[in-house]
Amino acid sequence: MIYTVTCNPSLDYIVSVDEFKLGLTNRTSEEGLLPGGKGINVSTVLMNMGIESTALGFVAGFTGNEIVRRLENMGVKNGFIYLESGFSRINVKLKSIDGTEINGQGPKISQEKVQILMEQLKTLGQGDVLFLSGSIPASMPDDIYQKIMESLEGKGVLIAVDATQELLLKVLPYHPFLIKPNNHELGEIFGVSLTTRKDVVPYGKKLQEMGARNVLVSMAGEGAVLIAEDGRIIEAPAPKGTLVNGVGAGDSMVAGFMAGWMEKQDYEHAFYMGISAGSASAFSPNLATKEEIEAVYRQILQTKWQEAK
């Protein structure tokens, strides 16, 4: 079984505003409403690829009900824990100004509810896959990912962690199968600026020395680099295409990599599946479909074949 954890899910209100003007009334030219959060994005991309997963986490209020309703309508299973007070956050994402968004805070999560999540995860075992994605609400202990991994240690669960700074560093001693910092996040950890694929390799290796099994570094238009457990360094430039919507591209890359690994247990295939899924989402108004991912994958293979001639 495959599980994703989103501790602070959201309703993402995604809008385009032509010629946005600060301090004035602006009207949308395009808008949409989607269940959001990094783990939910992973579940959505996996579902689009025909792979079942169960989304876990916490929801509250009318927005929480809508998140669950939309996920169920999409065909994503969920085991969300309902909170008695507050409401799940609404995130506003402005498509027409890339990277501009306003993210809500989300509800307070009690220790009792955290323990319910821990009990859910205790049932995982050999061959299961778990994605721990995104930030942690201020009301939750900041070592929650560490505690989850500690509770699953030795059970044969493949765990992918997509988190930043201390959240990420705290899980490394428990040897996550995959971590996926981007080049800026990797640079922040070590206090350096990393702009090329060559730059990130020694710092990815440092995270590997600290306990990560595989380090996948996403670099937006520069492509990506994998420092694999078998010692290989696999890198590639970004596939050609037009950026339409960068929201969820990193989550798509994690989903694609793990889907590729589960399919063939081959790092090169997993890496190119990750790049294909991430790029396909960036080239699409919404998270990538299976057909869009396969189209980018074919483009990558064709480029590799031409370079090898």
HUGI-V756043 format. One record per residue. N is the residue number from 1. RES is the residue in three letters. PHI is phi in whole degrees, 0 to 359 (NA if undefined). Layout:
((N & RES & PHI) (N & RES & PHI))
This chain:
((1 & MET & NA) (2 & ILE & 242) (3 & TYR & 230) (4 & THR & 240) (5 & VAL & 243) (6 & THR & 234) (7 & CYS & 289) (8 & ASN & 227) (9 & PRO & 293) (10 & SER & 213) (11 & LEU & 264) (12 & ASP & 267) (13 & TYR & 265) (14 & ILE & 257) (15 & VAL & 229) (16 & SER & 245) (17 & VAL & 232) (18 & ASP & 288) (19 & GLU & 52) (20 & PHE & 302) (21 & LYS & 236) (22 & LEU & 293) (23 & GLY & 86) (24 & LEU & 238) (25 & THR & 287) (26 & ASN & 244) (27 & ARG & 245) (28 & THR & 286) (29 & SER & 260) (30 & GLU & 200) (31 & GLU & 204) (32 & GLY & 204) (33 & LEU & 228) (34 & LEU & 223) (35 & PRO & 292) (36 & GLY & 230) (37 & GLY & 116) (38 & LYS & 299) (39 & GLY & 293) (40 & ILE & 296) (41 & ASN & 299) (42 & VAL & 299) (43 & SER & 300) (44 & THR & 295) (45 & VAL & 293) (46 & LEU & 301) (47 & MET & 299) (48 & ASN & 298) (49 & MET & 271) (50 & GLY & 85) (51 & ILE & 247) (52 & GLU & 284) (53 & SER & 212) (54 & THR & 243) (55 & ALA & 271) (56 & LEU & 242) (57 & GLY & 148) (58 & PHE & 230) (59 & VAL & 225) (60 & ALA & 208) (61 & GLY & 66) (62 & PHE & 295) (63 & THR & 289) (64 & GLY & 297) (65 & ASN & 299) (66 & GLU & 289) (67 & ILE & 301) (68 & VAL & 295) (69 & ARG & 300) (70 & ARG & 292) (71 & LEU & 298) (72 & GLU & 297) (73 & ASN & 295) (74 & MET & 281) (75 & GLY & 97) (76 & VAL & 271) (77 & LYS & 290) (78 & ASN & 213) (79 & GLY & 232) (80 & PHE & 299) (81 & ILE & 264) (82 & TYR & 274) (83 & LEU & 260) (84 & GLU & 281) (85 & SER & 225) (86 & GLY & 79) (87 & PHE & 211) (88 & SER & 297) (89 & ARG & 287) (90 & ILE & 247) (91 & ASN & 252) (92 & VAL & 260) (93 & LYS & 239) (94 & LEU & 265) (95 & LYS & 298) (96 & SER & 285) (97 & ILE & 235) (98 & ASP & 307) (99 & GLY & 86) (100 & THR & 269) (101 & GLU & 206) (102 & ILE & 236) (103 & ASN & 256) (104 & GLY & 287) (105 & GLN & 274) (106 & GLY & 91) (107 & PRO & 281) (108 & LYS & 281) (109 & ILE & 242) (110 & SER & 282) (111 & GLN & 298) (112 & GLU & 298) (113 & LYS & 290) (114 & VAL & 300) (115 & GLN & 294) (116 & ILE & 296) (117 & LEU & 299) (118 & MET & 299) (119 & GLU & 294) (120 & GLN & 302) (121 & LEU & 284) (122 & LYS & 296) (123 & THR & 281) (124 & LEU & 289) (125 & GLY & 207) (126 & GLN & 310) (127 & GLY & 89) (128 & ASP & 284) (129 & VAL & 236) (130 & LEU & 230) (131 & PHE & 252) (132 & LEU & 251) (133 & SER & 228) (134 & GLY & 94) (135 & SER & 280) (136 & ILE & 247) (137 & PRO & 302) (138 & ALA & 300) (139 & SER & 282) (140 & MET & 260) (141 & PRO & 297) (142 & ASP & 282) (143 & ASP & 251) (144 & ILE & 298) (145 & TYR & 296) (146 & GLN & 300) (147 & LYS & 294) (148 & ILE & 298) (149 & MET & 294) (150 & GLU & 298) (151 & SER & 290) (152 & LEU & 258) (153 & GLU & 301) (154 & GLY & 82) (155 & LYS & 267) (156 & GLY & 79) (157 & VAL & 270) (158 & LEU & 278) (159 & ILE & 242) (160 & ALA & 252) (161 & VAL & 240) (162 & ASP & 238) (163 & ALA & 213) (164 & THR & 239) (165 & GLN & 46) (166 & GLU & 297) (167 & LEU & 304) (168 & LEU & 286) (169 & LEU & 299) (170 & LYS & 291) (171 & VAL & 269) (172 & LEU & 301) (173 & PRO & 298) (174 & TYR & 261) (175 & HIS & 56) (176 & PRO & 301) (177 & PHE & 297) (178 & LEU & 218) (179 & ILE & 235) (180 & LYS & 225) (181 & PRO & 283) (182 & ASN & 271) (183 & ASN & 296) (184 & HIS & 290) (185 & GLU & 296) (186 & LEU & 297) (187 & GLY & 296) (188 & GLU & 298) (189 & ILE & 299) (190 & PHE & 254) (191 & GLY & 69) (192 & VAL & 227) (193 & SER & 254) (194 & LEU & 239) (195 & THR & 241) (196 & THR & 244) (197 & ARG & 298) (198 & LYS & 295) (199 & ASP & 300) (200 & VAL & 282) (201 & VAL & 302) (202 & PRO & 298) (203 & TYR & 281) (204 & GLY & 297) (205 & LYS & 296) (206 & LYS & 297) (207 & LEU & 295) (208 & GLN & 294) (209 & GLU & 297) (210 & MET & 277) (211 & GLY & 137) (212 & ALA & 293) (213 & ARG & 278) (214 & ASN & 227) (215 & VAL & 242) (216 & LEU & 252) (217 & VAL & 253) (218 & SER & 269) (219 & MET & 224) (220 & ALA & 50) (221 & GLY & 294) (222 & GLU & 276) (223 & GLY & 102) (224 & ALA & 201) (225 & VAL & 224) (226 & LEU & 245) (227 & ILE & 261) (228 & ALA & 271) (229 & GLU & 297) (230 & ASP & 276) (231 & GLY & 96) (232 & ARG & 282) (233 & ILE & 250) (234 & ILE & 244) (235 & GLU & 222) (236 & ALA & 200) (237 & PRO & 288) (238 & ALA & 292) (239 & PRO & 299) (240 & LYS & 285) (241 & GLY & 171) (242 & THR & 259) (243 & LEU & 293) (244 & VAL & 251) (245 & ASN & 201) (246 & GLY & 281) (247 & VAL & 296) (248 & GLY & 86) (249 & ALA & 295) (250 & GLY & 295) (251 & ASP & 296) (252 & SER & 296) (253 & MET & 298) (254 & VAL & 298) (255 & ALA & 298) (256 & GLY & 296) (257 & PHE & 299) (258 & MET & 292) (259 & ALA & 296) (260 & GLY & 295) (261 & TRP & 295) (262 & MET & 297) (263 & GLU & 287) (264 & LYS & 230) (265 & GLN & 51) (266 & ASP & 231) (267 & TYR & 293) (268 & GLU & 295) (269 & HIS & 297) (270 & ALA & 298) (271 & PHE & 299) (272 & TYR & 289) (273 & MET & 294) (274 & GLY & 296) (275 & ILE & 298) (276 & SER & 297) (277 & ALA & 292) (278 & GLY & 297) (279 & SER & 292) (280 & ALA & 299) (281 & SER & 292) (282 & ALA & 294) (283 & PHE & 272) (284 & SER & 238) (285 & PRO & 295) (286 & ASN & 235) (287 & LEU & 296) (288 & ALA & 297) (289 & THR & 270) (290 & LYS & 301) (291 & GLU & 296) (292 & GLU & 294) (293 & ILE & 295) (294 & GLU & 296) (295 & ALA & 295) (296 & VAL & 292) (297 & TYR & 299) (298 & ARG & 297) (299 & GLN & 299) (300 & ILE & 296) (301 & LEU & 297) (302 & GLN & 295) (303 & THR & 297) (304 & LYS & 298) (305 & TRP & 295) (306 & GLN & 294) (307 & GLU & 292) (308 & ALA & 282) (309 & LYS & 290))
